[in-house]
């Protein structure tokens, strides 16, 4: 009977390692794409430019990826999930809704799909799925430790 939990614990560790790597890869792609695109969005500006917001997204995604790799902690997992969810929500909002300027935020409505935007969506969805696995299986894993 002892083999079941040990096997499950080993399987959970492998699942968590793969999920952590996939989430970090998604966040790294998100960071790279936003950093690369930032300069071309500097002209879209209010108090803050869209380029600045892209740089903030890039830095936040890079930090979340780093935390996932160096800290195996639920707060790191939740932070990574939140970065991906927030980025995806903003992307979809500004793709489908023309909300105009919001306080210091510029008008960022862009009703088009293009390769880099598609890649960001894929990276953010991958991160959401992988971090959801980390968050939803953590209690089960602790129970076998």
C-alpha positions, -999 to +999 in steps of 0.1 A: +000+000+000+029+024+005+038+023-032+006+041-043+013+074-024+050+073-033+042+068-070+016+096-068+040+119-050+066+112-077+040+118-104+029+150-088+065+163-086+070+156-123+037+172-131+046+203-111+081+204-127+066+203-162+038+228-153+064+252-138+086+250-169+057+255-192+044+285-172+079+300-171+082+295-209+048+312-215+058+341-193+092+345-209+075+346-244+050+371-230+079+393-217+099+390-249+070+399-272+059+429-251+095+442-248+100+439-285+067+456-294+070+484-268+088+510-289+062+507-317+035+516-292+052+546-276+032+571-297-001+558-282-001+580-252-020+597-224-003+602-190+013+568-197+021+555-232+011+520-244+048+513-249+054+520-212+026+497-203+041+470-226+074+475-208+057+471-174+040+439-187+074+426-199+091+433-166+062+418-146+061+387-167+099+382-165+097+386-127+069+361-125+089+336-147+119+340-125+099+335-093+083+304-107+118+289-113+135+299-080+106+298-055+083+268-053+056+287-033+019+292-039+023+330-039+048+327-068+023+305-086-006+329-079+015+359-090+023+342-123-014+332-128-024+368-121+001+383-145-011+360-173-048+365-165-044+403-163-024+405-195-049+383-213-079+402-200-064+436-211-055+422-245-090+408-251-107+439-237-088+463-260-092+439-289-130+439-287-141+470-268-132+506-275-131+519-240-113+552-249-088+567-224-092+555-188-075+579-164-038+578-171-042+550-197-042+558-234-069+547-259-056+512-267-084+498-288-069+477-316-096+456-333-072+433-352-054+401-348-018+397-360+010+372-354+026+387-323-008+393-306-018+356-313+016+345-298+009+365-267-025+350-263-010+315-267+017+323-242-007+337-216-032+308-220-004+283-216+007+301-185-028+302-171-033+264-177+001+255-162-002+277-131-038+265-126-023+229-124+002+242-098-024+259-077-050+232-079-028+203-071-007+218-044-029+207-015-030+171-029+008+171-032+013+184+004-009+156+016+015+130+003+047+147+015 
